[in-house]
Amino acid sequence: MTGSTTLFHVSDIHFGIEDQRAHAWFAAAVAQERPDAVICTGDLTQRAKHSEYAAATRWLKELGVPVFVEPGNHDLPYYNLAERFLTPFRRFETLAASVHCDLHMPQLIVIPLRTTVRAQRRFPWSDGVITQRALSACLTELERHQGDRRLKIIACHHPLVTRDPARPNPTIGGDEAVLALARAGAQVVLSGHVHDPFDFTREAEGRSLRMIGTGTLSRRLRSTRPSYTALEVTQAGGLTAWHRVFEGEIAA
Ligand SMILES: [Fe+2]
């Protein structure tokens, strides 16, 4: 992969209900292949406990490569409602400060988009919401890089849209965000949350936005075994993605 950039995209590692064998499998791949960075799109913990955050921090640091993190809905305080409402991202930000890196690389830029909120008018609160503020922050960053030919990758926890446009979109503001991001020059969106990998392209006003979701390394499986995604970005800006599935014995 000379001249290209390799990223490992992992999500929903869920310390507290992690699959330790799947975690070890991922860490071994990082040690062996030395990707240029790991992107983790949220749900680092199961209940945002201090002990779960401590374990996640240790694990991410021990990977020994640059790590980019975004929070998921499980990363906001679950038991301490006062903290959830007053400082919802404090525990996450403590972790982020100790592992986080800005991913501005020779071939790509990774820009975060916050899709988790402390509360919303509907249930479940686990579904995604893209606030005007979060979208504006992301668009401002894209605007700053207008004319920059590097691949613009958005990293968020919740998928912005579903593969089938006829199905209801559980992410509030997702459709509008896709349109705005495509207009602003984003080319790829990486997400997690659904615990099953996917890869499809959504057209918006003649522009293409590739939506790549990765699986989980936790015991909370849906239809896929534990997995992560390896991404290679070439010098010409091409992107190849491989969903890698854990073939070993999975935790009960
Ligand atoms: Fe989630």
py3Dmol code that shows the C-alpha trace and the ligand (Angstrom):
import py3Dmol

protein = """\
ATOM      1  CA  MET A   1       0.000   0.000   0.000  1.00  0.00           C
ATOM      2  CA  THR A   2       2.947   2.345  -0.678  1.00  0.00           C
ATOM      3  CA  GLY A   3       1.872   5.926  -1.194  1.00  0.00           C
ATOM      4  CA  SER A   4      -1.573   5.263   0.176  1.00  0.00           C
ATOM      5  CA  THR A   5      -3.121   5.862   3.581  1.00  0.00           C
ATOM      6  CA  THR A   6      -4.632   3.033   5.584  1.00  0.00           C
ATOM      7  CA  LEU A   7      -7.306   3.564   8.215  1.00  0.00           C
ATOM      8  CA  PHE A   8      -8.992   1.018  10.440  1.00  0.00           C
ATOM      9  CA  HIS A   9     -12.559   2.029  11.198  1.00  0.00           C
ATOM     10  CA  VAL A  10     -13.938   0.508  14.372  1.00  0.00           C
ATOM     11  CA  SER A  11     -17.086   1.311  16.301  1.00  0.00           C
ATOM     12  CA  ASP A  12     -19.297   0.210  19.144  1.00  0.00           C
ATOM     13  CA  ILE A  13     -16.477  -1.351  21.129  1.00  0.00           C
ATOM     14  CA  HIS A  14     -18.775  -1.081  24.171  1.00  0.00           C
ATOM     15  CA  PHE A  15     -16.451  -1.591  27.112  1.00  0.00           C
ATOM     16  CA  GLY A  16     -18.647  -3.235  29.728  1.00  0.00           C
ATOM     17  CA  ILE A  17     -20.005  -5.773  27.236  1.00  0.00           C
ATOM     18  CA  GLU A  18     -16.941  -6.085  25.039  1.00  0.00           C
ATOM     19  CA  ASP A  19     -15.962  -9.304  23.330  1.00  0.00           C
ATOM     20  CA  GLN A  20     -12.419  -9.652  24.605  1.00  0.00           C
ATOM     21  CA  ARG A  21     -11.376 -12.080  21.891  1.00  0.00           C
ATOM     22  CA  ALA A  22     -12.665  -9.732  19.191  1.00  0.00           C
ATOM     23  CA  HIS A  23     -10.863  -6.820  20.855  1.00  0.00           C
ATOM     24  CA  ALA A  24      -7.627  -8.816  20.939  1.00  0.00           C
ATOM     25  CA  TRP A  25      -8.098  -9.794  17.274  1.00  0.00           C
ATOM     26  CA  PHE A  26      -8.455  -6.137  16.309  1.00  0.00           C
ATOM     27  CA  ALA A  27      -5.483  -5.020  18.424  1.00  0.00           C
ATOM     28  CA  ALA A  28      -3.337  -7.765  16.851  1.00  0.00           C
ATOM     29  CA  ALA A  29      -4.267  -6.544  13.348  1.00  0.00           C
ATOM     30  CA  VAL A  30      -3.294  -2.989  14.336  1.00  0.00           C
ATOM     31  CA  ALA A  31       0.037  -4.215  15.737  1.00  0.00           C
ATOM     32  CA  GLN A  32       0.776  -6.255  12.630  1.00  0.00           C
ATOM     33  CA  GLU A  33      -0.405  -3.890   9.892  1.00  0.00           C
ATOM     34  CA  ARG A  34       0.233  -0.542  11.566  1.00  0.00           C
ATOM     35  CA  PRO A  35      -2.562   1.487   9.926  1.00  0.00           C
ATOM     36  CA  ASP A  36      -1.917   5.216   9.708  1.00  0.00           C
ATOM     37  CA  ALA A  37      -4.801   5.767  12.129  1.00  0.00           C
ATOM     38  CA  VAL A  38      -7.784   4.173  13.834  1.00  0.00           C
ATOM     39  CA  ILE A  39     -11.152   5.906  13.654  1.00  0.00           C
ATOM     40  CA  CYS A  40     -13.648   4.966  16.361  1.00  0.00           C
ATOM     41  CA  THR A  41     -17.168   6.223  15.713  1.00  0.00           C
ATOM     42  CA  GLY A  42     -18.615   5.956  19.176  1.00  0.00           C
ATOM     43  CA  ASP A  43     -20.194   3.745  21.778  1.00  0.00           C
ATOM     44  CA  LEU A  44     -16.845   3.226  23.381  1.00  0.00           C
ATOM     45  CA  THR A  45     -18.681   2.197  26.544  1.00  0.00           C
ATOM     46  CA  GLN A  46     -21.913   0.456  27.445  1.00  0.00           C
ATOM     47  CA  ARG A  47     -23.135   2.678  30.315  1.00  0.00           C
ATOM     48  CA  ALA A  48     -20.541   5.467  30.305  1.00  0.00           C
ATOM     49  CA  LYS A  49     -19.210   4.281  33.677  1.00  0.00           C
ATOM     50  CA  HIS A  50     -15.860   5.647  34.820  1.00  0.00           C
ATOM     51  CA  SER A  51     -14.481   2.088  34.878  1.00  0.00           C
ATOM     52  CA  GLU A  52     -15.622   1.517  31.284  1.00  0.00           C
ATOM     53  CA  TYR A  53     -14.062   4.785  30.165  1.00  0.00           C
ATOM     54  CA  ALA A  54     -10.819   3.870  31.924  1.00  0.00           C
ATOM     55  CA  ALA A  55     -10.726   0.514  30.117  1.00  0.00           C
ATOM     56  CA  ALA A  56     -11.514   2.121  26.757  1.00  0.00           C
ATOM     57  CA  THR A  57      -8.833   4.779  27.247  1.00  0.00           C
ATOM     58  CA  ARG A  58      -6.221   2.161  28.131  1.00  0.00           C
ATOM     59  CA  TRP A  59      -7.141  -0.016  25.153  1.00  0.00           C
ATOM     60  CA  LEU A  60      -7.102   2.828  22.643  1.00  0.00           C
ATOM     61  CA  LYS A  61      -3.768   4.121  23.933  1.00  0.00           C
ATOM     62  CA  GLU A  62      -2.225   0.687  23.764  1.00  0.00           C
ATOM     63  CA  LEU A  63      -3.055   0.429  20.061  1.00  0.00           C
ATOM     64  CA  GLY A  64      -0.016   2.657  19.565  1.00  0.00           C
ATOM     65  CA  VAL A  65      -1.287   4.492  16.467  1.00  0.00           C
ATOM     66  CA  PRO A  66      -3.136   7.819  16.093  1.00  0.00           C
ATOM     67  CA  VAL A  67      -6.757   7.468  17.176  1.00  0.00           C
ATOM     68  CA  PHE A  68      -9.711   9.643  16.220  1.00  0.00           C
ATOM     69  CA  VAL A  69     -12.840   9.315  18.374  1.00  0.00           C
ATOM     70  CA  GLU A  70     -16.444  10.461  18.167  1.00  0.00           C
ATOM     71  CA  PRO A  71     -19.011   9.823  20.927  1.00  0.00           C
ATOM     72  CA  GLY A  72     -22.037   7.543  20.611  1.00  0.00           C
ATOM     73  CA  ASN A  73     -25.315   7.517  22.477  1.00  0.00           C
ATOM     74  CA  HIS A  74     -23.916   5.040  25.023  1.00  0.00           C
ATOM     75  CA  ASP A  75     -21.123   7.449  25.924  1.00  0.00           C
ATOM     76  CA  LEU A  76     -23.338   9.955  27.752  1.00  0.00           C
ATOM     77  CA  PRO A  77     -23.882   9.448  31.512  1.00  0.00           C
ATOM     78  CA  TYR A  78     -26.668   6.921  31.982  1.00  0.00           C
ATOM     79  CA  TYR A  79     -27.148   6.808  35.751  1.00  0.00           C
ATOM     80  CA  ASN A  80     -26.213  10.373  36.698  1.00  0.00           C
ATOM     81  CA  LEU A  81     -28.985  12.460  35.138  1.00  0.00           C
ATOM     82  CA  ALA A  82     -27.666  15.755  36.510  1.00  0.00           C
ATOM     83  CA  GLU A  83     -24.367  15.148  34.767  1.00  0.00           C
ATOM     84  CA  ARG A  84     -26.142  13.956  31.630  1.00  0.00           C
ATOM     85  CA  PHE A  85     -27.955  17.273  31.352  1.00  0.00           C
ATOM     86  CA  LEU A  86     -25.258  19.639  32.601  1.00  0.00           C
ATOM     87  CA  THR A  87     -22.052  18.195  31.162  1.00  0.00           C
ATOM     88  CA  PRO A  88     -23.091  15.316  28.890  1.00  0.00           C
ATOM     89  CA  PHE A  89     -19.788  14.965  27.054  1.00  0.00           C
ATOM     90  CA  ARG A  90     -17.388  15.549  29.953  1.00  0.00           C
ATOM     91  CA  ARG A  91     -16.435  11.895  30.405  1.00  0.00           C
ATOM     92  CA  PHE A  92     -16.036  11.441  26.661  1.00  0.00           C
ATOM     93  CA  GLU A  93     -13.957  14.578  26.345  1.00  0.00           C
ATOM     94  CA  THR A  94     -11.612  13.397  29.082  1.00  0.00           C
ATOM     95  CA  LEU A  95     -10.984  10.257  27.047  1.00  0.00           C
ATOM     96  CA  ALA A  96     -10.712  12.210  23.809  1.00  0.00           C
ATOM     97  CA  ALA A  97      -8.142  14.568  25.299  1.00  0.00           C
ATOM     98  CA  SER A  98      -5.859  11.685  26.144  1.00  0.00           C
ATOM     99  CA  VAL A  99      -6.098   9.757  22.864  1.00  0.00           C
ATOM    100  CA  HIS A 100      -7.526  12.087  20.277  1.00  0.00           C
ATOM    101  CA  CYS A 101      -5.714  13.261  17.188  1.00  0.00           C
ATOM    102  CA  ASP A 102      -6.741  15.552  14.368  1.00  0.00           C
ATOM    103  CA  LEU A 103      -6.712  13.585  11.174  1.00  0.00           C
ATOM    104  CA  HIS A 104      -5.377  15.919   8.530  1.00  0.00           C
ATOM    105  CA  MET A 105      -3.272  13.590   6.441  1.00  0.00           C
ATOM    106  CA  PRO A 106      -1.631  13.977   3.017  1.00  0.00           C
ATOM    107  CA  GLN A 107      -4.521  12.253   1.233  1.00  0.00           C
ATOM    108  CA  LEU A 108      -7.521  12.867   3.454  1.00  0.00           C
ATOM    109  CA  ILE A 109      -9.182  14.978   6.103  1.00  0.00           C
ATOM    110  CA  VAL A 110     -11.498  13.528   8.744  1.00  0.00           C
ATOM    111  CA  ILE A 111     -14.158  15.905  10.050  1.00  0.00           C
ATOM    112  CA  PRO A 112     -16.435  15.015  12.986  1.00  0.00           C
ATOM    113  CA  LEU A 113     -20.209  15.381  12.955  1.00  0.00           C
ATOM    114  CA  ARG A 114     -21.947  15.056  16.324  1.00  0.00           C
ATOM    115  CA  THR A 115     -25.136  12.975  16.120  1.00  0.00           C
ATOM    116  CA  THR A 116     -25.716  12.281  19.813  1.00  0.00           C
ATOM    117  CA  VAL A 117     -27.751  14.528  22.112  1.00  0.00           C
ATOM    118  CA  ARG A 118     -28.422  14.504  25.838  1.00  0.00           C
ATOM    119  CA  ALA A 119     -32.209  14.302  25.346  1.00  0.00           C
ATOM    120  CA  GLN A 120     -34.823  14.566  22.627  1.00  0.00           C
ATOM    121  CA  ARG A 121     -38.597  14.792  22.342  1.00  0.00           C
ATOM    122  CA  ARG A 122     -39.057  11.206  21.184  1.00  0.00           C
ATOM    123  CA  PHE A 123     -38.046   7.789  22.386  1.00  0.00           C
ATOM    124  CA  PRO A 124     -35.693   6.068  22.088  1.00  0.00           C
ATOM    125  CA  TRP A 125     -33.071   8.651  22.948  1.00  0.00           C
ATOM    126  CA  SER A 126     -30.537   6.322  21.402  1.00  0.00           C
ATOM    127  CA  ASP A 127     -31.491   7.406  17.879  1.00  0.00           C
ATOM    128  CA  GLY A 128     -29.487  10.069  16.119  1.00  0.00           C
ATOM    129  CA  VAL A 129     -30.202  13.786  15.958  1.00  0.00           C
ATOM    130  CA  ILE A 130     -28.236  16.280  13.904  1.00  0.00           C
ATOM    131  CA  THR A 131     -28.687  19.695  15.410  1.00  0.00           C
ATOM    132  CA  GLN A 132     -28.249  22.844  13.384  1.00  0.00           C
ATOM    133  CA  ARG A 133     -25.263  23.665  15.564  1.00  0.00           C
ATOM    134  CA  ALA A 134     -23.559  20.319  14.927  1.00  0.00           C
ATOM    135  CA  LEU A 135     -24.160  20.516  11.194  1.00  0.00           C
ATOM    136  CA  SER A 136     -22.923  24.108  11.034  1.00  0.00           C
ATOM    137  CA  ALA A 137     -19.688  23.179  12.816  1.00  0.00           C
ATOM    138  CA  CYS A 138     -19.094  20.414  10.286  1.00  0.00           C
ATOM    139  CA  LEU A 139     -19.961  22.608   7.301  1.00  0.00           C
ATOM    140  CA  THR A 140     -17.684  25.371   8.558  1.00  0.00           C
ATOM    141  CA  GLU A 141     -14.818  22.918   8.637  1.00  0.00           C
ATOM    142  CA  LEU A 142     -15.628  21.738   5.111  1.00  0.00           C
ATOM    143  CA  GLU A 143     -15.821  25.353   3.996  1.00  0.00           C
ATOM    144  CA  ARG A 144     -12.339  25.963   5.387  1.00  0.00           C
ATOM    145  CA  HIS A 145     -11.059  23.272   3.063  1.00  0.00           C
ATOM    146  CA  GLN A 146     -12.823  24.376  -0.109  1.00  0.00           C
ATOM    147  CA  GLY A 147     -10.481  23.760  -3.024  1.00  0.00           C
ATOM    148  CA  ASP A 148      -8.445  21.256  -1.029  1.00  0.00           C
ATOM    149  CA  ARG A 149      -8.270  18.147  -3.202  1.00  0.00           C
ATOM    150  CA  ARG A 150      -7.874  15.712  -0.335  1.00  0.00           C
ATOM    151  CA  LEU A 151     -10.647  13.204   0.328  1.00  0.00           C
ATOM    152  CA  LYS A 152     -13.131  14.688   2.847  1.00  0.00           C
ATOM    153  CA  ILE A 153     -14.363  12.047   5.265  1.00  0.00           C
ATOM    154  CA  ILE A 154     -17.094  12.755   7.815  1.00  0.00           C
ATOM    155  CA  ALA A 155     -17.029  10.658  11.006  1.00  0.00           C
ATOM    156  CA  CYS A 156     -20.208  10.316  13.061  1.00  0.00           C
ATOM    157  CA  HIS A 157     -21.896   7.731  15.249  1.00  0.00           C
ATOM    158  CA  HIS A 158     -25.326   7.306  13.666  1.00  0.00           C
ATOM    159  CA  PRO A 159     -25.835   6.479   9.990  1.00  0.00           C
ATOM    160  CA  LEU A 160     -27.203   9.630   8.381  1.00  0.00           C
ATOM    161  CA  VAL A 161     -29.601   7.738   6.112  1.00  0.00           C
ATOM    162  CA  THR A 162     -30.762   4.190   5.529  1.00  0.00           C
ATOM    163  CA  ARG A 163     -29.757   2.222   2.456  1.00  0.00           C
ATOM    164  CA  ASP A 164     -33.359   2.132   1.212  1.00  0.00           C
ATOM    165  CA  PRO A 165     -34.552   5.730   0.776  1.00  0.00           C
ATOM    166  CA  ALA A 166     -38.173   4.517   1.003  1.00  0.00           C
ATOM    167  CA  ARG A 167     -37.688   3.443   4.619  1.00  0.00           C
ATOM    168  CA  PRO A 168     -38.195   5.954   7.436  1.00  0.00           C
ATOM    169  CA  ASN A 169     -34.934   7.526   8.538  1.00  0.00           C
ATOM    170  CA  PRO A 170     -34.425   7.177  12.319  1.00  0.00           C
ATOM    171  CA  THR A 171     -31.804   9.944  12.305  1.00  0.00           C
ATOM    172  CA  ILE A 172     -33.501  13.316  12.664  1.00  0.00           C
ATOM    173  CA  GLY A 173     -31.969  15.761  10.216  1.00  0.00           C
ATOM    174  CA  GLY A 174     -30.060  13.010   8.406  1.00  0.00           C
ATOM    175  CA  ASP A 175     -31.474  13.602   4.941  1.00  0.00           C
ATOM    176  CA  GLU A 176     -30.872  17.337   5.145  1.00  0.00           C
ATOM    177  CA  ALA A 177     -27.339  16.710   6.418  1.00  0.00           C
ATOM    178  CA  VAL A 178     -26.512  14.441   3.480  1.00  0.00           C
ATOM    179  CA  LEU A 179     -27.585  17.122   1.053  1.00  0.00           C
ATOM    180  CA  ALA A 180     -25.643  19.863   2.844  1.00  0.00           C
ATOM    181  CA  LEU A 181     -22.509  17.742   3.231  1.00  0.00           C
ATOM    182  CA  ALA A 182     -22.522  16.711  -0.428  1.00  0.00           C
ATOM    183  CA  ARG A 183     -22.920  20.333  -1.490  1.00  0.00           C
ATOM    184  CA  ALA A 184     -20.023  21.307   0.761  1.00  0.00           C
ATOM    185  CA  GLY A 185     -17.689  18.754  -0.805  1.00  0.00           C
ATOM    186  CA  ALA A 186     -17.764  15.784   1.575  1.00  0.00           C
ATOM    187  CA  GLN A 187     -17.261  12.471  -0.194  1.00  0.00           C
ATOM    188  CA  VAL A 188     -17.460   9.793   2.495  1.00  0.00           C
ATOM    189  CA  VAL A 189     -19.410   9.315   5.751  1.00  0.00           C
ATOM    190  CA  LEU A 190     -18.185   6.764   8.297  1.00  0.00           C
ATOM    191  CA  SER A 191     -20.607   5.658  11.009  1.00  0.00           C
ATOM    192  CA  GLY A 192     -21.395   2.884  13.493  1.00  0.00           C
ATOM    193  CA  HIS A 193     -24.353   2.329  15.854  1.00  0.00           C
ATOM    194  CA  VAL A 194     -26.263  -0.360  13.945  1.00  0.00           C
ATOM    195  CA  HIS A 195     -23.638  -3.063  14.643  1.00  0.00           C
ATOM    196  CA  ASP A 196     -23.841  -4.346  11.066  1.00  0.00           C
ATOM    197  CA  PRO A 197     -21.485  -3.171   8.305  1.00  0.00           C
ATOM    198  CA  PHE A 198     -22.710  -1.557   5.091  1.00  0.00           C
ATOM    199  CA  ASP A 199     -21.345   0.318   2.103  1.00  0.00           C
ATOM    200  CA  PHE A 200     -23.535   2.195  -0.361  1.00  0.00           C
ATOM    201  CA  THR A 201     -23.573   5.439  -2.274  1.00  0.00           C
ATOM    202  CA  ARG A 202     -26.236   8.129  -1.993  1.00  0.00           C
ATOM    203  CA  GLU A 203     -26.644  10.634  -4.804  1.00  0.00           C
ATOM    204  CA  ALA A 204     -27.491  14.193  -3.856  1.00  0.00           C
ATOM    205  CA  GLU A 205     -27.866  16.898  -6.506  1.00  0.00           C
ATOM    206  CA  GLY A 206     -25.521  15.099  -8.869  1.00  0.00           C
ATOM    207  CA  ARG A 207     -22.886  14.520  -6.197  1.00  0.00           C
ATOM    208  CA  SER A 208     -22.049  11.176  -4.619  1.00  0.00           C
ATOM    209  CA  LEU A 209     -21.676  10.566  -0.929  1.00  0.00           C
ATOM    210  CA  ARG A 210     -20.386   7.148   0.039  1.00  0.00           C
ATOM    211  CA  MET A 211     -21.900   5.868   3.262  1.00  0.00           C
ATOM    212  CA  ILE A 212     -19.768   3.282   5.067  1.00  0.00           C
ATOM    213  CA  GLY A 213     -20.911   1.730   8.315  1.00  0.00           C
ATOM    214  CA  THR A 214     -18.793  -0.603  10.365  1.00  0.00           C
ATOM    215  CA  GLY A 215     -19.832  -3.333  12.787  1.00  0.00           C
ATOM    216  CA  THR A 216     -19.183  -3.900  16.474  1.00  0.00           C
ATOM    217  CA  LEU A 217     -16.506  -5.539  18.611  1.00  0.00           C
ATOM    218  CA  SER A 218     -18.979  -6.115  21.429  1.00  0.00           C
ATOM    219  CA  ARG A 219     -21.153  -9.045  22.498  1.00  0.00           C
ATOM    220  CA  ARG A 220     -24.232  -7.140  21.349  1.00  0.00           C
ATOM    221  CA  LEU A 221     -24.425  -8.653  17.884  1.00  0.00           C
ATOM    222  CA  ARG A 222     -27.144  -8.151  15.310  1.00  0.00           C
ATOM    223  CA  SER A 223     -26.789 -10.137  12.083  1.00  0.00           C
ATOM    224  CA  THR A 224     -22.994  -9.956  11.744  1.00  0.00           C
ATOM    225  CA  ARG A 225     -20.167 -11.418  13.796  1.00  0.00           C
ATOM    226  CA  PRO A 226     -17.730  -8.931  15.377  1.00  0.00           C
ATOM    227  CA  SER A 227     -16.094  -6.867  12.648  1.00  0.00           C
ATOM    228  CA  TYR A 228     -14.269  -3.712  11.675  1.00  0.00           C
ATOM    229  CA  THR A 229     -13.450  -2.022   8.352  1.00  0.00           C
ATOM    230  CA  ALA A 230     -10.058  -1.483   6.715  1.00  0.00           C
ATOM    231  CA  LEU A 231      -9.926   1.549   4.415  1.00  0.00           C
ATOM    232  CA  GLU A 232      -7.243   2.399   1.898  1.00  0.00           C
ATOM    233  CA  VAL A 233      -7.078   5.870   0.370  1.00  0.00           C
ATOM    234  CA  THR A 234      -4.812   6.114  -2.664  1.00  0.00           C
ATOM    235  CA  GLN A 235      -2.825   9.149  -3.738  1.00  0.00           C
ATOM    236  CA  ALA A 236      -5.391   9.741  -6.472  1.00  0.00           C
ATOM    237  CA  GLY A 237      -8.130   9.951  -3.842  1.00  0.00           C
ATOM    238  CA  GLY A 238      -9.664   6.532  -4.503  1.00  0.00           C
ATOM    239  CA  LEU A 239     -11.121   4.666  -1.547  1.00  0.00           C
ATOM    240  CA  THR A 240     -11.356   0.912  -1.047  1.00  0.00           C
ATOM    241  CA  ALA A 241     -13.107  -0.598   1.976  1.00  0.00           C
ATOM    242  CA  TRP A 242     -12.966  -4.144   3.328  1.00  0.00           C
ATOM    243  CA  HIS A 243     -15.260  -5.321   6.087  1.00  0.00           C
ATOM    244  CA  ARG A 244     -13.228  -7.782   8.110  1.00  0.00           C
ATOM    245  CA  VAL A 245     -15.143 -10.305  10.180  1.00  0.00           C
ATOM    246  CA  PHE A 246     -13.841 -12.098  13.290  1.00  0.00           C
ATOM    247  CA  GLU A 247     -13.820 -15.806  12.567  1.00  0.00           C
ATOM    248  CA  GLY A 248     -12.748 -16.975  16.056  1.00  0.00           C
ATOM    249  CA  GLU A 249     -14.898 -18.128  18.923  1.00  0.00           C
ATOM    250  CA  ILE A 250     -17.239 -15.339  19.981  1.00  0.00           C
ATOM    251  CA  ALA A 251     -18.180 -14.569  23.565  1.00  0.00           C
ATOM    252  CA  ALA A 252     -21.494 -15.921  24.849  1.00  0.00           C
TER     253      ALA A 252
END
"""
ligand_1 = """\
1
LIG
Fe -25.114 3.615 19.327
"""
view = py3Dmol.view(width=600, height=400)
view.addModel(protein, "pdb")
view.setStyle({"model": 0}, {"cartoon": {"style": "trace"}})
view.addModel(ligand_1, "xyz")
view.setStyle({"model": 1}, {"stick": {}})
view.zoomTo()
view.show()
